[in-house]
Amino acid sequence: MSLLERTGTGRGGPSAENALGGVGRTGLSATIKRRLVDELAGNPASASAVQVRQRITKLVNEVAAEQAIPMTSRDKQRIVEAVVHDVLGLGPLEDLLAQPEITEIMVNGPHQIFVEKEGKLTLSEAKFESTEQLMQVIDRIVTSIGRRIDEASSMVDARLKDGSRVNVIIPPLALRGPTVTIRKFARERITTDDLIRLGSATEDMLTFVRACVRARLNLVVSGGTGSGKTTTLNILSGFIPDDERIVTIEDAAELQLRQEHVVTLEARPANVEGRGRITIRDLVRNALRMRPDRIVVGECRGGEALDMLQAMNTGNDGSMTTLHANNPRECLSRLETMVLMSGAELPSRAIREQIGAALNIIVHQSRLRDGTRKIVSITEVLGLGTDHVELQEIFRFKQTGLDLEGRVLGSMHATGVIPHYLDHLKAQGEGLPDSMFQRPIGIVEAVR
């Protein structure tokens, strides 16, 4: 695609229109973009992004002088950036993507953009000028990864250059206009210190989980949508020793492992002809042939759960994944359902035996009412009992109320249960004191 095609046909976006507060801003940006397209019409493919930026800067000065629009150097820089965003970038989304405090961006049609800050949704002042401009931005996103979106293929998962995940759905499936959801990729990796500082976990909880990871126990991070599962998995995978071969498998690469020996695999959707699809399950099966010490699957959603359980049961100890569930018990039910989705004709008891033998630890994450994300439960899987897999909770978060500003009040603490795997941890050189698991004085609720 030529640069001229990528720039559109001179339609101004709100970021350019709002870059100046004075009279003439609409005419200025529209004139600049119209002249730019006219100039590039002769040989558009030869113009680089740097050349386009330089020409836009020159045009801002020329058009402002012609229309007698008074502009400071800061005004000029702002409108140059705005037009560059409209012509080469993602229009009004560029400024939102540049704000580190924004974690998600939700575009509900051209005139409504919500953002998430500190776990709370707020309506942004940013807008697209029209549905046409929004569709131009969507086309830039999907074509950059070799995808297409149209009425025949109205849903696309994509990724921005910085790693941010993008989901797009357009009419006729989206009745109120094209809808874009962007989960921003964290530029700075969150650490265990950050989790403790933010109140997402305690030092004892993280010490216990670190010992479990290093002692090669198999682990699942469960939680609801937007609860921070991938962030937690990223932190926990950082506990894996540097001398192990790790294979990561994801729909869209988000994990940021710092170990030296990491192989990163990413699933691939079908091409425009409907061929070439590679699923998470395909990659899990292939990973077993790659001599991994550990397999880390970004998220289990379907039949790959069976392959993951078999890998955990056949030598790939210390592997980990995430899945959607509302509590640790439901996590096991979801796993059972996903194994059935693989097409395996196994009785329920056989599936539960697999789960009970393969899985050791469930770290459950929740997004609370005030938008904060916390590890609310760390639970051991003890194996298959009479008719169900038995669980034992080691740490939990207990909510006690809300303060006057609506913030969740509560405490994280040990349940008083000594971990079943404590002897295993000690045998692996990861011994922990029994005192770490004592229930605090005054905590008298029953252990679930």
Phi, psi and omega in degrees: 000135181285164178295325179299317179295323180291330183281344183088200186234040173089015179278129182278146177255164183296330180295323177286320183294327184265003183292333176244147180264353187264179178293142176098000183294321180296312179296324181297306182294321180295317180295317180300313183290324179294316179294322180298315179296319179299318182292325182278350185298330181293312182212071188295325186293338184278348184274126178271169178298324179296316180295322179296317178299317179297319181291323177297318179300317180294319181293325177301314179295316182296311185290322178298321179292316181298320183266004178055046178263116179290129182219134172280169178298327178291320176301315181298317181296321180296317182285330173299312180297320181296316180291321177300316178300317181292322187276318187247339187251218185250028175059227184295347178287338184300314181295323179292321179294333183279349182270111186296335182285346177274126182256333177218149178233129182235111181262113179253076186083175188291336189251011181218114179233117175260150176229154175253126175230126179052039177082359182248140178270133176224151179278125180277155175282344181293143178212157168271152180289326185201167174298325180296318179294319177298319179294327176297318178295317178300317179300320179297321181293310188283326180289337180293340178247018176075025179252171174223158176221130179201188183297329180282335179225086194265001179230136181217137167257133183219182179216136176281171182299330181275002179098355180297139180275139182231133169240132181234135172221132187237168174302148011276356181285322177264109191287335183257018178114169180305135182238128182235130176238122182241120172260110188291143177278126182291123180291325179249130182291131177284139183250174176297324177299322178295317179300317180293316181297322182278356181077020180276341179198165175256165179298321179297318179300314182289327176297317179296313182293322177301316179297321179296317180295313182293333177272009173066039168276145179279139193222140174237134171259116181248162179162172179277178178298131178074016183274351178098024183299313183294321177299315179295317178300321179299318179292314182294323179293340176290346178280349181294133181301152184290342186267017180248151177270119184246131174247119177257141183227123184216157170290314176225121188299117178232334183295144183236064181289138182258358179294160186284323188255080181235130174250122184254121178244144181226133179295158182227130177285170177293151178280186185296338177272000180084015182241165173089010181290133175237120186266168174303320181296319176302317183289324178297316179298318180292324181300329180295341179266003186255015179054053179280146166278324179220147172243128179241112180258124183305317177199133172268127180234344186207223187298341178297343179300322179297314180295324179294317179296320179294323177296318179296330183272351188233041169111347180264054180299148179086012178279163184207158179202179173234159172203160180279128175194156183267345178196168183301322179296317178294331177304317179292320178296320178296319177299317180299317179296318182292326175297319177296330179293343180287346183092358180290127180269079182244141174292156183303321182295322179295321179294317180294326176297318178299313182296313182296327180278331187272319189267137181245318187227136172244120173257112185258129184246143178224149170258113188277176186301327182272008177091351179285152179245130183222150166281111187260350179200138168236118191232138174270145173259119188263355181109177184282128175267218182296311181220001179212163179285130183272141181238155177216115184278131182258317177229150176209158170256128177246117178279134181249349180158197178231145175276184185295338179263010177083010179278142183289133174253146179167186182216149173257134183201164174287151180274350183095358180271130175282127184302139176299327184269011184298318178296323177296318179299316180297319180296332180267011179079019182239042183297144179231147181288144178300330183298336180297336188253012178283137178288133180299149177299133179100345177270110188238007181293154181292145176283128183280000000 
